[in-house]
Amino acid sequence: MKAVQFKQTGIPTEVLSVVDLPIPTPGPGEIRVKVAKANIIPADIMFIQGMYGIQPELPQIGGFEATGAVDACGDGVEMPIGTGVIFTATGTWSEYVCVAANSIIPKPPTMSDDVACQAFVNPLTAYGMLIEADLEEGDYLLITAAASAFSKFVIQIATSRGINVIGTVRRDEQKQALLDLGATAIINEKSENIYKAVKTATNGEMIKAAFDAVGGDLGDKVINALQMNGKMLVYGLLSLKPIPLNSGLLIFKNVTIKGFWLTTWFTSLSGDERRSIVPKILGMLTSETLKADVEATYNLDQIVDAIKHMEAPGRTGKILLDINS
């Protein structure tokens, strides 16, 4: 079978290669999935660079999120062959993957592979972070990297609840599409003063919460725009630079800064909470009340081109891998 593998951590376009490996055999409690399509997310890039919350076991197959169909079952598992599934695992950029049968999500019959392969990480992270932010109708939320797929999910879910979303981008041409999606205001972080722009957009109210994917100086500017008792959830570090914290702001504005990692949050939920949240998200995606954009699809042999496209500025949709094409 074909798979995208790296034998050392580093820049993805330099360390990834397409290899031929034996088809794995599912163990007890596992299923083997014939992968249809896989997503490429920032966490994949960080993982390949050795900068993610979990470390690769070299040589390692890349990818965290995919969809496909049950191809074989291990001992103790009875699942119809051909059943469509959505799953997360380490090593999804491969024609076949073995995963625990109790970890998969049944794929809704009417959901396309393009949507299914990105139906877990970003939508669930957006949903979970909005729960953690504890915002009410009329509140203001600021998100950095607002043109990302994750941020688009946040905008759609938040605005459906009457929450005002302000986003930051790096290019003026990215603004209108996000405003059309429902954002209240979009700020060019390179050419506009974030504090003044937020003050104008909120009529002086400022923001109650922020979701930051960038860190560095931008993260610091976002903290300055928080209200008294405001909260910032940090879920990424695209700048690769830590946020320079102003202790005075933390003390006198009683600001809270907290990290968010989907794995930690999701495992903290009760079984009933998980069984409640996941169908809601799948329902929104299936009915297209929550839209998932795709810009381009590549096959495994084109992985370097796919990564370059994924990292290119000005992207408007997800980059996917068509695994068994």
C-alpha positions as CSV (number, residue, x, y, z in Angstrom):
1,M,0.0,0.0,0.0
2,K,1.1,3.6,-0.5
3,A,1.7,5.9,2.4
4,V,3.3,9.3,3.1
5,Q,6.0,8.7,5.7
6,F,8.8,10.7,7.4
7,K,11.9,9.1,8.9
8,Q,13.0,12.3,10.7
9,T,11.3,15.4,11.9
10,G,11.7,18.6,9.9
11,I,10.2,20.7,7.2
12,P,7.4,18.6,5.6
13,T,8.3,19.3,2.0
14,E,11.9,18.1,2.8
15,V,11.3,15.0,5.0
16,L,8.1,13.5,3.5
17,S,8.2,10.7,1.0
18,V,5.8,8.2,-0.6
19,V,6.6,4.7,0.4
20,D,5.2,1.2,-0.3
21,L,4.3,-0.7,2.9
22,P,2.5,-4.0,3.8
23,I,-1.2,-3.7,4.3
24,P,-1.8,-3.8,8.1
25,T,-3.8,-6.5,9.8
26,P,-6.4,-5.3,12.4
27,G,-5.8,-6.6,15.9
28,P,-8.4,-7.5,18.5
29,G,-11.0,-4.7,18.8
30,E,-9.7,-2.9,15.7
31,I,-11.1,-2.4,12.2
32,R,-9.1,-1.7,9.0
33,V,-10.2,1.3,7.1
34,K,-9.7,1.7,3.3
35,V,-9.1,5.4,3.4
36,A,-10.9,7.6,0.8
37,K,-9.9,11.1,1.6
38,A,-7.8,12.8,4.3
39,N,-7.5,16.3,5.6
40,I,-4.3,18.4,5.9
41,I,-4.4,20.6,9.1
42,P,-1.8,22.7,10.9
43,A,-1.4,20.1,13.5
44,D,-0.1,17.7,10.8
45,I,2.6,20.2,10.0
46,M,3.6,20.7,13.6
47,F,3.6,16.9,14.2
48,I,6.0,16.4,11.2
49,Q,8.3,19.1,12.6
50,G,8.3,17.5,16.1
51,M,6.6,20.5,17.6
52,Y,3.2,19.1,18.5
53,G,1.8,17.9,21.8
54,I,2.6,14.3,20.9
55,Q,5.8,13.1,19.3
56,P,6.0,10.8,16.2
57,E,7.3,7.3,16.5
58,L,9.8,7.3,13.6
59,P,9.4,6.2,10.9
60,Q,6.0,7.7,11.0
61,I,3.1,8.0,8.6
62,G,1.6,11.5,8.5
63,G,-1.9,12.7,8.9
64,F,-4.5,12.9,11.8
65,E,-8.0,13.0,10.2
66,A,-9.7,11.0,7.4
67,T,-12.7,9.2,6.2
68,G,-13.1,5.8,4.5
69,A,-14.9,2.5,4.6
70,V,-14.4,-0.6,6.8
71,D,-12.3,-3.1,4.9
72,A,-11.7,-5.8,7.6
73,C,-12.5,-6.5,11.2
74,G,-10.3,-7.8,14.0
75,D,-11.3,-10.3,16.7
76,G,-14.3,-9.2,18.7
77,V,-15.5,-6.7,16.2
78,E,-18.6,-7.2,14.0
79,M,-19.1,-4.3,11.6
80,P,-20.4,-4.6,8.0
81,I,-17.7,-4.4,5.4
82,G,-18.1,-1.1,3.5
83,T,-19.5,0.9,6.4
84,G,-18.5,4.5,6.0
85,V,-16.5,5.9,8.9
86,I,-15.0,9.2,10.1
87,F,-11.9,8.8,12.3
88,T,-8.8,10.4,13.7
89,A,-5.5,8.6,14.2
90,T,-1.8,9.0,13.7
91,G,-1.0,8.0,10.2
92,T,-4.1,8.7,8.1
93,W,-2.1,9.6,4.9
94,S,-2.1,5.9,3.9
95,E,-4.3,3.7,1.7
96,Y,-5.2,1.5,4.8
97,V,-5.3,2.3,8.5
98,C,-6.1,0.1,11.5
99,V,-8.0,1.9,14.3
100,A,-9.9,1.0,17.4
101,A,-13.5,0.1,16.4
102,N,-14.9,2.1,19.4
103,S,-13.1,5.3,18.3
104,I,-14.7,5.8,14.9
105,I,-17.8,7.9,14.0
106,P,-20.3,6.5,11.6
107,K,-20.4,8.6,8.4
108,P,-23.8,10.0,7.6
109,P,-24.9,8.3,4.3
110,T,-25.6,11.7,2.6
111,M,-22.3,13.3,3.6
112,S,-19.6,13.6,1.0
113,D,-16.0,12.4,1.5
114,D,-14.9,16.0,1.1
115,V,-16.9,17.0,4.1
116,A,-16.4,13.8,6.1
117,C,-12.6,14.0,6.1
118,Q,-12.7,17.4,7.8
119,A,-15.8,16.8,10.0
120,F,-14.1,16.1,13.3
121,V,-11.0,18.2,14.3
122,N,-11.9,21.8,13.2
123,P,-15.7,21.7,13.8
124,L,-15.4,20.0,17.2
125,T,-12.6,22.4,18.2
126,A,-14.8,25.4,17.3
127,Y,-17.8,24.0,19.1
128,G,-15.7,23.2,22.2
129,M,-13.9,26.5,22.4
130,L,-17.2,28.3,22.2
131,I,-18.5,26.3,25.1
132,E,-15.3,27.2,27.1
133,A,-15.6,30.9,26.2
134,D,-19.1,30.9,27.7
135,L,-20.4,33.7,25.5
136,E,-23.9,35.0,25.3
137,E,-25.9,36.7,22.6
138,G,-24.5,40.2,21.9
139,D,-21.1,39.4,23.3
140,Y,-17.9,40.1,21.2
141,L,-15.4,37.5,20.2
142,L,-12.1,38.1,18.4
143,I,-10.4,35.4,16.4
144,T,-6.9,35.5,14.8
145,A,-6.2,33.8,11.5
146,A,-9.8,34.4,10.7
147,A,-9.5,33.1,7.1
148,S,-8.6,29.5,8.3
149,A,-11.1,26.6,8.0
150,F,-11.3,26.5,11.8
151,S,-12.2,30.2,12.1
152,K,-14.8,29.9,9.4
153,F,-16.5,27.2,11.5
154,V,-16.3,29.6,14.6
155,I,-17.9,32.4,12.6
156,Q,-20.8,30.3,11.4
157,I,-21.5,28.7,14.8
158,A,-21.1,31.9,16.8
159,T,-23.1,34.1,14.6
160,S,-26.0,31.6,14.6
161,R,-26.1,32.2,18.3
162,G,-26.1,36.0,18.0
163,I,-22.4,36.4,19.1
164,N,-20.5,39.2,17.3
165,V,-17.3,37.9,15.7
166,I,-14.3,40.1,14.9
167,G,-11.4,38.5,13.0
168,T,-7.9,39.4,12.0
169,V,-6.3,38.6,8.6
170,R,-3.2,39.5,6.8
171,R,-4.7,40.5,3.4
172,D,-7.5,42.9,2.6
173,E,-8.8,40.6,-0.2
174,Q,-9.7,38.1,2.6
175,K,-12.1,40.4,4.3
176,Q,-15.3,40.3,2.2
177,A,-15.8,36.5,2.2
178,L,-15.6,36.5,6.0
179,L,-18.0,39.4,6.3
180,D,-20.4,37.5,4.0
181,L,-20.1,34.5,6.3
182,G,-21.4,36.6,9.1
183,A,-18.4,38.3,10.8
184,T,-19.1,41.7,12.4
185,A,-15.8,43.2,11.4
186,I,-12.5,42.0,9.9
187,I,-9.2,43.7,10.7
188,N,-6.0,43.7,8.6
189,E,-3.4,43.0,11.4
190,K,-0.6,44.3,9.2
191,S,-2.1,47.7,8.3
192,E,-4.6,48.5,11.1
193,N,-4.3,49.2,14.8
194,I,-6.1,46.3,16.4
195,Y,-7.0,48.1,19.6
196,K,-8.5,51.1,17.8
197,A,-10.3,48.9,15.2
198,V,-11.8,46.7,18.0
199,K,-12.9,49.8,19.9
200,T,-14.7,51.1,16.9
201,A,-16.3,47.8,16.0
202,T,-17.6,47.2,19.5
203,N,-18.6,50.8,20.2
204,G,-16.0,51.0,23.0
205,E,-17.2,47.7,24.6
206,M,-14.1,45.7,23.6
207,I,-14.1,41.9,23.4
208,K,-15.2,39.5,26.0
209,A,-13.2,36.5,24.6
210,A,-10.5,35.8,22.0
211,F,-9.3,32.6,20.2
212,D,-5.6,32.9,19.2
213,A,-3.8,30.7,16.8
214,V,-0.8,32.9,16.1
215,G,0.9,34.0,19.4
216,G,3.8,36.4,19.3
217,D,3.1,40.1,19.1
218,L,-0.3,39.6,17.6
219,G,-1.3,37.6,20.7
220,D,-0.2,40.5,22.9
221,K,-2.3,43.0,20.9
222,V,-5.3,40.8,21.2
223,I,-4.9,40.6,25.0
224,N,-4.9,44.4,25.1
225,A,-8.3,44.4,23.4
226,L,-10.0,42.3,26.1
227,Q,-12.6,43.6,28.5
228,M,-12.3,43.5,32.2
229,N,-12.5,39.8,33.2
230,G,-11.9,38.9,29.6
231,K,-10.6,35.5,28.5
232,M,-8.2,34.3,25.7
233,L,-8.1,30.7,24.6
234,V,-4.8,29.8,22.9
235,Y,-4.9,26.9,20.5
236,G,-2.0,27.4,18.1
237,L,1.3,29.1,17.6
238,L,1.6,29.9,13.9
239,S,4.2,32.6,14.5
240,L,6.4,30.1,16.4
241,K,6.9,32.9,18.9
242,P,5.6,33.0,22.5
243,I,3.1,35.8,23.6
244,P,4.9,38.5,25.6
245,L,2.6,38.8,28.6
246,N,1.9,42.2,30.2
247,S,1.6,41.3,33.9
248,G,-0.2,44.6,34.6
249,L,-3.0,43.7,32.2
250,L,-3.4,40.3,33.8
251,I,-3.6,41.8,37.3
252,F,-5.7,44.9,36.9
253,K,-8.0,43.7,34.2
254,N,-8.3,40.2,35.7
255,V,-7.6,38.6,32.3
256,T,-7.5,34.9,31.9
257,I,-5.3,33.2,29.3
258,K,-5.9,29.4,28.9
259,G,-4.7,26.8,26.4
260,F,-7.1,24.6,24.5
261,W,-6.3,21.2,23.0
262,L,-9.1,19.2,21.5
263,T,-7.8,15.9,22.8
264,T,-7.7,17.1,26.4
265,W,-11.1,18.8,26.2
266,F,-12.9,15.9,24.5
267,T,-11.6,13.2,26.9
268,S,-12.7,15.4,29.8
269,L,-16.3,15.1,28.7
270,S,-18.7,12.5,29.9
271,G,-19.9,9.8,27.6
272,D,-23.3,11.4,27.4
273,E,-21.8,14.8,26.5
274,R,-19.8,13.3,23.7
275,R,-22.8,11.4,22.3
276,S,-24.7,14.6,22.4
277,I,-22.2,17.0,20.8
278,V,-20.9,14.9,17.9
279,P,-24.3,14.2,16.2
280,K,-25.1,18.0,16.5
281,I,-21.9,18.8,14.5
282,L,-22.5,16.1,11.9
283,G,-26.1,17.2,11.5
284,M,-25.0,20.8,10.8
285,L,-22.4,19.7,8.3
286,T,-24.8,17.3,6.6
287,S,-27.6,19.9,6.3
288,E,-24.9,22.5,5.2
289,T,-26.0,24.9,7.9
290,L,-22.3,24.6,8.7
291,K,-20.3,24.8,5.4
292,A,-16.9,23.2,4.8
293,D,-14.9,24.7,2.0
294,V,-12.5,22.8,-0.3
295,E,-10.0,24.6,-2.5
296,A,-8.0,21.7,-4.0
297,T,-7.5,17.9,-3.9
298,Y,-4.2,16.0,-4.5
299,N,-3.2,12.4,-4.5
300,L,-0.5,10.9,-2.3
301,D,2.2,11.2,-5.0
302,Q,1.5,14.9,-5.0
303,I,2.0,15.4,-1.2
304,V,4.8,18.0,-1.6
305,D,2.6,20.1,-3.9
306,A,-0.3,19.7,-1.5
307,I,1.7,20.9,1.5
308,K,3.0,23.9,-0.5
309,H,-0.6,24.8,-1.5
310,M,-1.8,24.3,2.1
311,E,0.9,26.7,3.4
312,A,0.4,29.3,0.6
313,P,-1.0,32.7,1.7
314,G,-4.5,33.7,0.6
315,R,-6.1,30.2,0.6
316,T,-9.9,30.1,0.7
317,G,-10.5,26.4,1.4
318,K,-9.1,23.2,2.7
319,I,-6.5,21.1,0.9
320,L,-7.4,17.4,0.8
321,L,-5.7,14.2,-0.2
322,D,-7.5,11.7,-2.4
323,I,-6.0,8.5,-1.0
324,N,-7.2,5.7,-3.1
325,S,-7.6,7.5,-6.4
